[in-house]
């Protein structure tokens, strides 16, 4: 059963791309650039209209899927998106025609996101101030990221890959001479090459991420890294992938968008349109977690807790004495607001107010990651900072668990029913209590691993501005 925004459109494209069908048949309409693909008939059932935008309805209202023989034409409005995510996620549709097809596609999507989130945490643990940097990654991976990762939707994969790219580049520019080792360079290359191919705007987000890290590192460290042969090879590989994406977008119409239902009044002034676009870019709750079809809110305390963490990170950055770090983080925060606002404004009169908070998370996640990294490098108030880190870590785990329970509750009974209802109209493939217990165990395991990380990894203490090491420690590594 389809259970999230745009999932039917993405599932159809995934099944088609996995079969080598990339162009499809255009179906022109006034508002939606539909493309038709031949896909397994099993995917062409289960209209989610009864549950979409109706948080009080459980998933039980959706018709049960049955195995459908043969193929049929499925329409999608994401036909021009780059294919890498869809080819991978669509593989299960080649192996079965049963109703479990969608479940297996979701599992592949979740595995891809889990892979890159794992890369992010591992790379963050290699940064000198590992405990706080890892905490920044955990803050970046908000409940909406987890929700999207479990759906057939490239948005979750894009955000996960973006978090990994931030961490890979940070590990790259903060390493002494013996680092970055070859594996760091390789994973940075793989992550950047994959990330840029996920969605049509991923190339723009990659440029913002790269420029931000370069500004944080400074010219001397950046030039020292660029003199390494393995780094230059990685840049060439990334450039080839970026060129492919540009050609794909130009040839396949990758920037075509579906008209928004939030139309702009033709009589509205440019300032009014810009103000509306700005308001849309400041939807922090969407970046934290509004589940379902933007219809299922987390408990109010979750938003207060997460926003408090973000405010604490911002205050910690502003208390630093390193003007470069402050300037970079503030510039990134400004870009997180300005770039989406301008993109929305540019298309508002033609297509309406486009985009949601989750669409801009690939660059927004850099703010908590860099903020946490910057805080950790304060030598003053070490005990207070350690206590704050423990409180933040526990709060993040609690909010993630609450988000998981709320998503499960929304589909089992609808949000208006008692949360502990046993005889729910709909049941997931495994016991709800077992699922919640497993998720809680994973949160505890993460906290144990995180607490085992040293406050400062074994690195030399030279250099306190911008990054952790001096440029001489990034001298070219040959061979």
N, C-alpha and C positions, 0 to 999 in steps of 0.2 A: 504494500500500500504506500502510495506517495505521501510524504509527511512533512515537506518543507517547501519554501518558496522556490519556484523554478525547477524543482526536481524532475518533473516529467520531461521538460524541454532538454535538460542536461542528459537524462538517461537515454533519450532517443538519439541524441548526437553521439553519445558514447557507443551505443550499439552499432550505429552506422559507421563511425570512424574506425572501430575495431575490425570492421569488414572491408576496410579500404575505400569506403564511400565518403568522399569529403565535400563534394560540391552540392549535390542534391538538386531538387527542382524548386525554383523560386515560386512562391505564391504571394503575389503582391496584394497588399491591403493598404488602407489609408493610415493605419496606426502601427501595424506590426509587420516587420520584414520576415515573414515566415519562409522556411525552407523545408521541403519535404524529403524524407529519407525512407528507404525500405528497411524495416527493422522487424524483429520477431513480433508476431501478433500478441504475444503475452504481455508485452510492454504497453500495448495500446488499450489498456483497460484500467478501471479504477480512477475515474474523475474525482479529484479531491475536493470538489466544490462544497460538499456537505460539512467539511471540517475546516476549510481554509477561512481564516479571519473570524472563526467562531470558537473562541477558546473554551466555551462551556460545553462544546460537543466532544465526545470521545472519538477515538479512531474506529469504534465499533460501527459507526454509520457508513463507513466505506465498504463498498462491495468486496467480497472475497475474490481473490484472483484464482483463476483456473488456468491450466495449461492450454494454450491456444496453438494449434498447428499452423505452419506456414508463416508468411510475412504480410505486412500491410504498410501503408504509407503513414508515417508519423510526422507531424509538423512541429518545428522548433524555431525559436527566434534567436538561437545562439549558434546558428550554423556557421557563422564566420569566425568564431573563436579559434585560436590556435589549437592544434589537435593533440598535443602530447598527453595531457591529462585524460582526455577522452579515450584515446587508444588504449591506455593502461586500464582504466576503469571498465571499459567495455569488453575486456577479455572474457569475463564470466558469461556474457551473453552468447559467446561462441560455444560454450561447453554444455549449456542446458537451456531448455525452453520451459522449465517448470516455474511456478511462482516464486521459487527461491532465488531466481535470477537477480532480482533487485537487491535482495539481502546480500548476495555475494558481491555485487557491484559496490554496495556501501562498505562492505568489509575491506575491499581493495582500496577504496578512497580513504578509509580510516587508517589503513596500514601505511599509505603514502604520507599522510599528515603525521602519523606517529614517527615515521622514519626521520622526517626533517625536524620535528620537535626534539627528537633524541639527539640529532646532530647539534641543535641549538644548545641544549643543556650541556652536552659534552664540551663543546667549544667554549661555552661560558665558564665551565669549570677549569679551563686552561688559562683563563685570564687571571692576572695576579691577584685581584681581589675577588676570588671566586664566589664566596658565599653571598655577597650582596649582588654580584652580577647575575648569578643564577636566580636570585630573588626577583630581579628585574625581568628576567625571561618569564618567570611564573606569573608576574603581573601582566605581562604582554599577552600571554596565552589565556585570555579571559574566557568566561563561560560560553560566549557566542562562538569563539574559535573551536571549542570542543564540540559544540552542537553542530556546526557546519562541517567539521571533519568527518562526522558520521553519516553525512548525506552525500548523494550524488550531486555535487556542486563544487566547481573548481575554486570557489571563494575560500573555503576552509584550507584547501591545499596551498593556495596562493599565500594566505596569511602565515601558515606554518613554514613555508619555504622562505618567506620574507624574514621571519624571526630568525631562522637559521642563517640567512645571509648577513643580517646585522651582527650576529654572534661570530660567524666565521671571519668577517672583515675586522671586527674588534680584536679577536684573537690574533689576527694577522699583523695588525699595526702595533700591538702592545707586546710583541715578542722580542726577546734579546737575540743575539746572533745565532745561538744554537737552535732557536726557533724563529720563525715558524718552521716546524719540520715539514717534511714532504707531504705528510697526510693532511696537515692544515691547508696547505696550498691546493692539494687535490680536491678536498671537500669544499673549499671556497669556490673553486672553478665549477665543480659539479652543481653546487647549490645555485650559483649565479646563472649558469647555463640553463638549468631547469626552470628556475623562477621566471626568467624573462620570457619563457614560452607558455606560461600558464594562461594568462588572460591578455586582452588587447592593450591594457594600460600598464602591464607589468614592466615594460621597458622604461616607461616614465618613472615608475616607482624605483626601479633599479638605479636610474641616474641620480635620483634624490638620495638614495641610500649611499651610493658610492661617493658623491660629493660631500655628504655629511661626514663620513668616516675620514676622507682625505683632509677635510678642514680640521677635524679633531686631532689627526696625527701630525699635521704640519708638513711643510714642503720637504724638509730634510729627511724625515722618516719615510715619507711617500716615495721620494726619489731613490732612497736606498733600497726599498722593496722592489721598485720597478727595474732596478739594475740586476735583479736575480733572473736567471734564465727560466726557471720553472714558473715564476710569476708572469713573465712575458708570454710564455706558451699558454698559460691559463687565460691571459687576456685575449690572445688570438682565438682560442676556442670559444670564449664568450662572445667575441665580435662576430664570429661566424653564426652563432645561434641568434644573436640580435639581428643580423642581416636577414636570416631566414624569417624571423617574425615580422620584420618590416615588409618583406616581399609577400608574405602570407596575408597580412592585413590589407595591403594594396590590391592583391589579386582576389581575395575572398570577401572583401567588405567587412573586415573585422571590427570596424568602428561603427557599423550600423547599430542603432539602438531601438528598442521598443519605446513607443511614446508612454510617458508617465500619465497616471490618472490624476496627478496633481497639476492641473493646467494653470497657466499664467493668464491673468486678465489682460486682454489686448490693450486696454487703456492704462495699464499700470506703467508708471515711470520707470526709467532705468534704475533709479535709486531703490525703488520698491522691489524690483526684481532682484537686485543685488542683495538687499537686506534679507529677502526670502531665501536666497541661495546661501547666505552666511548662516542663517538660522538652521538650515538643513545640515550644514557642515559641522555644527556644534552639538549634534545629537550624541552626547556622551553615553547615554543609556543604551543606544544601539550598539556602541562599541563594547560595552560591558556584557550585555546580554538581554535581548528581547527575542524570545524563542518562537517556534511555530512560524506563522505567517506574519511576523511582527505583531503578534496578538497576545503573547504570553509573557507577562512580566515576572521577574524574579521577586522574591520578598523584598519589601522596601529597604530593609537593613542591609541587603547585599549591595545595593547601589551606594548607600551612604558609606559603607565600609570600603568599597573599591575606590570611590572618589576621595575618601580620606587618605588612602594609601598614595594616590596620585598627587594629592596636595602635599603630603609629607615628603615625597620624593622631590617635588618642585622646590619646597623650602630648603631641603638639604642641598640642592644644587646651588641655590642663590646664596647660601652661606659659605660657599667655597671662595677661596682667594684666587683661584685660577680663572682669569678673565676669559681665556680662550674657551675653556670648557663651558663656562656660563653662556658665552656668546653662541657657541655651536648648539647647545641644547635649546636656548631661546629661539634661535633662528629656525631650528627644526620644528619647534612647537608652532611658530608662526607659519611655516610652510604647510603644516598639517591642516591649518585653517584656511590659508590663502589659496593653495592650489585647488582643493576641491571646490571652494567657493567660485573661483574663476571658471573651472570646468563646467559646473552646474549653470552658472550665469550665461556662458557662451551658448548653451543649447536650450536654455529655458523657454524662449519664445517659440522655438520650433518644436520641441519635444516635451515641454513641461519640466517640472522640477525632478531631475533624475538623481539616482544614487541614494545609498543609505550609509549609515556610519560604518558598517562592516566593509564597504567597498574601499574605504580609505585607510583601513587598518594596516596595510603593508608598510606605510610610512609612519603611521601613528604609533606602532609598537616600538619604534626606535626611541621614543621619549622616555618610557619607563626603563628601558634597557640601559640607555646612556645615563639616565638620572641615577639609577642604582649604582652603576659603575663609578660615577663621580662621587657619590656620597661615601663609598667604601674607602676612598683614597684620603679621607680626612683622618689625621692622626689624633686630633683632639676628641674628647668625649667618646673614647673607644667603648667604654662600658655601656654608656647610654645608647650608642649606635647598635651594639650587639643585642641589647634588650629590645630595641625597636625592631630589629630584624626578626627576632623570634616571634614577636607579636604579629608582625606583618605576615610571616610565613604561616602561622596558625590561622590567621584570618583568611588568607587566600584559600587554604584547604577547606575551611568551613563554607566559604562562598561557592567554591566549585561543587562541593557536595550538595549544597542547597539548590544549585542550578540543575544538577543531575536529577534530584528528586522532583523538582518542579517540572522538568521536561517529561519525566515518566508519568507524573500525576496528570499533566495536561492530556496525554494520549490515552491513559487508562480510564479516566472518569470524567475529564473536563475539570477546569480549575475551580468550579463552584462546589464540587462535591467534597466531602471530608477526605483528607489526604490519606487516612489510614483505612479507607474502605477495602474490605477483603473481596467481596463479590463485585469486582469491577466489570463494566461492559466489555472491555477489551484487555487482553493480557499479552505481554511481550513473549518472545520465544523462550525466555528463561524466567524463573521466579523473580518477581520484583524485589523481594527481600534479599535474595541472593545477589541480584544485580547491584543493589545499593550497598550491600556488605562488601562486595568485591571492589566497588569504586572507593569505598571508605578505606579499605586495606591498601589500595594503590596510593591514596593520598598520604596515609601514614608512612608507607614505604618511601615515598618521595621525601617526606619531611625528615625521616631518619637519614637518608642519603645526603640530603642538603645539610643537616646539622653536622655530618661527619666531615664536611669540607673545611679546610683551614681558612681562617680569616684572610691570610695572605699566603699565596702559594710560594714555593721556593723559587724566587726570582731575585735578582740583584735590585737594590733599592735606588738605583741612580735615576734621576729625572723625575720631576714632579709636575711638570707643566704639560698639559694636553694628554700625553700617554705616559706609560710607566718606565720607558727606557730611553736612553739617549740614542741619537742617530748613529753613533759609531757602533752600537751593538746590533745595528741592522745592516752592517756592511754586506756587500754582495757575497752570496754563497755560491760557489761554483761546483759543478758536478752534481 
